[in-house]
Amino acid sequence: MSKRAVDAVFQALFLLSDLRYLLRETAPRHDLDEAQKARAATTLEKVKRQIATLEEELIR
């Protein structure tokens, strides 16, 4: 496994931890306000980029 793939795994995990924190902030109903929705969307896009990097590195 390349260093780039390993870095992508850890970065994705950190980003998912950020989402987990957001969900904990909004528990129990998880009603996100507009700022929280924007933050979640940005974080999810970053996670998708890390997954794309993993696909490139591991499935090529």
N, C-alpha and C positions, 0 to 999 in steps of 0.2 A: 504494500500500500504506500502510495506516495505521501510526502509531507503535506502536500496541498489537500489531499483527501482527509488526512487526519485533522488538519486545521479546520476543514469544512465541517467535520463531525462535531468538534468542540464548539465552533461558532454557532452551529445550529442548536446545540444543546443550551448554550447560553441564551440564545434568542427565545427558545421555548420556555426557559425559566422566566424570562421577562413576561411572556404571555401568562404563565402560571401565576406570577405575582399580580398581574392585572386582574385575573379572575378571582384571586383571593381578596383583592381590594373591593371588588364589586359583589362578593358573596353576601347573602345566599341567592339573590335573584339574578345576578349578573346582568343588570340593566346598565349598559354602557352609555355614557354621554357622548356627544360628538367628538370631543377631544380624545376620549378613550378609544372610540371606534377608529379614529384616524391613526392613533398609536398602534392599535392592533393590526390595522391594514398594512402599515409600514413594516411592522415586525414580520408579518406573514410573508410579505414580498421578499424580505431579506432571507427568511427561512427557505423560500423557494429557490433563491439564487444559490444557497449552500447545497441544496439537494441537487440542483443542476450540476454543480461542480462535482459532487459525489458521483453522479451518473457518468459524467465525462471521464472521471479518473478510474472508476471501478468497472465500467462496462465497455470500455473502448477496446 
